Structures are given as C-alpha cells and as structure tokens.
Amino acid sequence: MNDCIEWQGSTAGKGYAQASRPEFGTRYMHRILMAREHGPEAIEGKVVMHLCDNPKCINVEHLRIGTNQENLQDMAVKGRHRTKLNPHRVRYIRAMTGRGFSRVHIAALLGVTPECVSHVVLGKTWRHVA
C-alpha cells in the first residue's frame, strides 16, 4: 500500500478531513473523492472506509466503499471498536426514547454520542436486538 496522503485542510470530529463549499456545504473529503472516483450513486447509503485507519488520509487507494456492518467488522478485527453498547443498553435507549427522553440526554447518561443513540433508534445499528 502506498503512503497516506494527509489532508492539510480543516478536520471534523475524530480528525476526518472535511471541505466546505457553497455548492454542497461541508462534507467529508474521503466521501467526495470516492464519489468522484466511482460516481455518487456508488456511495449512496454506504460508508467509505479507511483501510489505513488514518481519518486524515485522502489517498483513494486507502479507501473502500462498504456497508456499516463491514466497517464495524473491520474496526473489530483491528481492535478499534470500543463500543459502549450491549443489548441491554440498546433496549434501554429504545425504552427511554419511547418515554420522550431526548437523544442528547440518553447519550450523556450512557457516555456515548447523540449520533450513536440516533443510529440505534433509527435501526442503523443494533437492528437485530428486539
């Protein structure tokens, strides 16, 4: 694998390269590059994974289009997946949102991000837990 090409511009949370343009707003550079390389439809509903595990890397040889599940598996294999969720906590999240608690409040209680809570509630992650 060739060396990483590190983005020298602005970065988002967790260090991901990002760019802002009036025509498209703020987007992650790795997604922009893969959309250019393979077409926007190729990344729709998919994640763009960094095989090098460097969020600032914009080398398309280090990027791969995959599913959220593939990304989670890749992170687990590489020892980078440090989930704070388990089936019990997932059920708790769903119960609390059903009772009207905000995702931000639930996230703070569990030590996760509001985005993590949203993914559970929307069925993007932990879909198999009833």
C-alpha positions in Angstrom: 0.0 0.0 0.0 1.3 3.5 -0.9 1.8 6.1 1.8 -1.1 8.1 3.2 -1.9 11.4 1.7 -2.9 13.6 4.6 -5.4 16.4 4.2 -3.9 19.7 5.2 -7.3 21.5 5.5 -9.9 21.5 8.2 -11.0 18.4 10.0 -14.2 17.3 11.7 -14.6 15.4 15.0 -12.3 12.4 15.2 -9.9 14.1 12.7 -11.8 13.3 9.5 -10.8 15.6 6.5 -13.6 17.9 5.5 -14.2 20.6 3.0 -16.8 23.3 2.8 -18.1 24.7 -0.5 -21.2 26.9 -1.1 -22.5 24.4 -3.7 -22.5 21.4 -1.4 -21.9 22.6 2.2 -19.5 20.8 4.5 -18.6 17.2 3.5 -16.0 14.6 4.3 -13.2 14.5 1.8 -13.0 10.7 1.6 -16.6 10.6 0.5 -16.2 13.4 -2.0 -13.2 11.6 -3.5 -14.9 8.2 -3.7 -18.0 9.8 -5.3 -15.7 11.3 -8.0 -13.9 8.0 -8.5 -16.9 5.7 -8.6 -19.9 8.0 -9.1 -22.2 9.4 -6.4 -24.6 6.5 -6.6 -21.8 4.1 -5.6 -21.6 5.7 -2.1 -25.2 6.4 -1.6 -26.3 4.5 1.6 -22.8 3.2 2.1 -19.8 4.2 4.2 -16.3 4.9 2.9 -13.8 3.0 5.0 -10.1 4.0 5.6 -8.1 0.8 5.2 -5.1 2.7 6.7 -7.2 3.8 9.7 -6.0 7.3 9.2 -9.0 9.7 9.1 -7.0 12.5 7.5 -5.9 10.2 4.6 -7.4 11.1 1.2 -5.4 8.5 -0.8 -8.2 6.7 -2.8 -6.0 3.6 -2.8 -6.6 3.5 1.0 -10.4 3.9 0.7 -13.1 1.3 0.2 -16.8 1.6 -0.1 -18.7 -0.8 2.2 -21.6 -1.2 4.5 -21.8 -0.1 8.1 -21.6 -3.7 9.1 -18.4 -4.2 7.1 -16.9 -1.1 8.7 -17.8 -2.3 12.2 -16.3 -5.7 11.4 -13.1 -4.1 10.1 -12.9 -2.0 13.3 -13.4 -5.0 15.5 -10.7 -7.1 13.7 -8.3 -4.2 14.0 -9.2 -3.7 17.7 -10.5 -0.2 17.1 -14.2 -0.9 18.0 -14.7 0.2 21.6 -18.5 0.1 21.8 -20.1 1.1 25.0 -23.3 -0.5 23.9 -24.7 -4.0 24.5 -28.2 -5.5 24.0 -29.3 -4.3 27.5 -28.2 -0.7 26.8 -29.8 -0.8 23.3 -33.2 -1.8 24.9 -32.7 0.9 27.4 -32.1 3.5 24.6 -35.3 2.4 22.8 -37.3 2.5 26.0 -36.1 5.9 27.1 -36.8 7.5 23.6 -40.2 5.9 23.8 -40.8 7.7 27.1 -39.9 11.0 25.5 -36.3 11.4 26.7 -34.0 13.3 24.3 -31.2 11.5 22.4 -28.8 14.0 23.9 -29.9 13.2 27.4 -29.7 9.5 26.8 -26.3 9.8 25.2 -25.0 11.8 28.2 -26.3 9.1 30.6 -24.6 6.3 28.7 -21.4 8.1 27.7 -22.0 7.8 24.0 -22.7 10.4 21.3 -26.2 11.5 20.4 -25.4 10.2 16.9 -24.8 6.8 18.4 -28.2 6.9 20.1 -29.8 8.1 16.8 -28.3 5.2 14.9 -29.8 2.7 17.5 -33.3 4.4 17.4 -33.3 4.6 13.6 -32.2 1.0 13.2 -28.9 1.8 11.5 -27.1 -0.2 14.2 -28.2 -3.0 16.6 -31.1 -3.8 14.3 -31.1 -7.4 15.5 -31.8 -6.6 19.1 -35.6 -6.6 19.9 
